[in-house]
Amino acid sequence: MIDVAALHALRSVAAAGTLARAAEELGFTASAVSQQIKRLERRLGVDVLAPAGRGVILTPAGQALVDSAPDVFGALERCEEAARSVAVGAPRGTLRIVAFSTAIRGMLAPALGRLSDEFPGLRVLVTEQDPDRALHSVDSGAADVALVHDADGLPVSVPQNLMQHPLHVDVGDIVIHRRHPLAALRTPLMSSDLSGFTWVTSPPGTVCHQWFRRVVAELPEAPDVRHLVDDFASQLSLVASGGVVALIPRLARPPLGEDLIAVPLQRPPTREVHAAWRRSADSSPSIRALVTELSRVQAGAVVAH
């Protein structure tokens, strides 16, 4: 019988393109992954990988294995979840979550304490990953649940064997010092109200920078960006020092303190946050418990806001 771990390794190598990148994702050495693949080839009597420049590609036999892998992993996962649900009737074991940084801060952190109290047999592991990589991790079996967001209204591409559930709509607000001139204007602010001010923004290539470019797109002059900072707490410290304005998602916002205020926009940028998991794990008590708790936390956050 084919070694399931070796099949998993082959699938990761196929997705990553090199043994080294696959090994990093799996938490093994490249040598260990290579040995798994060689054992698989000896078992089958055929090659499953072939050299391609600095990387590797699947042979026809390897491609056939990878194409069949989701069915194999799905069947095993259904067996595992069925046994757990019958044996204990409550979430237990290890739940591996991958999520973008602001979802960890604004969604997971508030939920995990209650989840731990309610289900002490459940061990939760959280790893920060951007949405594309997070979906790949769940699709490949390296993680169980991904928290992902769309890119300014453009949905991420979700593999067919994954399910997703909407959890939250994140909104961007303008954050200013209480003595800033914008604080005297009627809210919500229009884009034209933002003309002539200086900014701290997230770096180009980030979703929040895309939000910023969209918000200021109609201004008559290019905005005066003084600082490019990825960390939102650092952005807020620059806003607190006076003089600059920031556009910050609510999920990413720590307590503002007495000197700062968040001002809504008339047409705010938004992003939808979803949980995604494999269809074969849809009956998992652990995933269901996590999604239920995340939904409860976000419902409370909306009321509080």
Disulfide bonds with the S-S distance in Angstrom:
none
